Amino acid sequence: MLKLKKVSKVYKDGTRALFEVDIEVKQGEFVVILGPSGAGKSTLLRCINRLVEPTTGKIFLNGEEITSLDKKRLCKIRQKIGMIFQQFNLVRRLSVLQNVLCGRLGYVSTFRSLFYSFPKEDVQLALECLGRVGLKDFATKRADTLSGGQQQRVAIARVLAQKPKIILADEPVASLDPRTARMIMDLLKKINREEKITVIVNLHVVELAKEYADHIIGLAKGKVVFDDTPSSLDKYLKKIYWEEETKIVDESVASVSNKVRLIWIAEAGKIVSVRWQVEKGGEENVKKSN
């Protein structure tokens, strides 16, 4: 369904965000892009929907190269690519229903979009989408009166209103508490399974990646260092979260199971400390190795 060939991105200030990324995503997969902050995860998603232009390389969606499309064709392609953001990106002064209807803006005339005037069919669709995320009773409330988890569910409903073929979610649970984060991940997984919509999620929490993904792509400094199933991930965690050329002090935490957490600390390009935490009876026992 989605294929990236040698995709690289260098920003104007010289920052290299992606380097010759080659990945392939199949129809209906739930894919997690895993990596630390600054690994290039957000840039990768934004290249897929052309919010960011790749410097080099090609991107194909359902066999069509989308890196060379004109503006009109790109607008049509974007109708089928839903995007969910960490900070929800709702219009706070508008109602929940109006925010969900924003997912239909690409399907109505410019005149209608200026006045938020939508056909009855679109309004009914938006209400159905709110029902699917459990917020139909909140349709008339202002978006800024909702909790963070509720706002993210509105954002998901907005994406569903697009009727997308693929959903890109950029750190959708990073600003949420653990319980709410799992609720959002459960909802995305349910949509993936029931609607057969391909979902690609950026995460930095290893446990969530292993629990929800069919396919994990590990990024480190803009390069793909892992591309496989969750069962093969553990031995690659060090490669994803720490590289030999590290120049700054960095503490990377990778959960390898529900009971054990590995923590390594790098300074000036060398591992200076490794420790692991073992949880027993709700308490943590910390052991160190230098």
C-alpha angles and dihedrals in degrees: 000000000000125000131176119195120195093327114181132173127196117177123220092260090059097258111148106215100168132022122198096319114193116185138147126202122194126220112275097013124141103220127186121200104207130194147107125282111292094025093120099256097132093043089053094055092045091052090054093059093032096243080128120035115228114236092218137355136055135268123203127195115190089342095308119116106233098182092078102042124130119239096263095051091043090057089054092050092049090057087070096044112078120199128204119189134204092239094045095236094224124157096248098203093052126083122260090252093051090052092053090048088059084077087069096052092102090059101052134067122270090250093055092045092054091058098033088242110158133175117259089249091060092048090051090048091051091052090050090052090051088051090054091057093042098250106104091117089057095058096113097042121104113257093234092062092065129092121251093260092048091049091053089051089053088052089053091049089051090054092048089053088063090061090225128192091210133025122208114197117190109203091319094176102035094104096042133090116255096259094049091043091059091047090055092046090049089052093050091048091050091052090048093052100039100037096034088229116156110240127197115187130186112218139162096192109096096199092056091047093053093045100049109024129095089188130020127202114195118207126194120176092340096310129109106241098164132032113165146083123310092253090068097047106090099074091050097052094096091052092051097046102034135029132189094245095057108142102184135062106267136172113200122189121201122179109217097179141354090267106036131053123189118209125185127181121208126195127177091351097308133099104244099174139014125188138164133208122216117197116215123171092344093308128106123229111199123206125183137204122188 
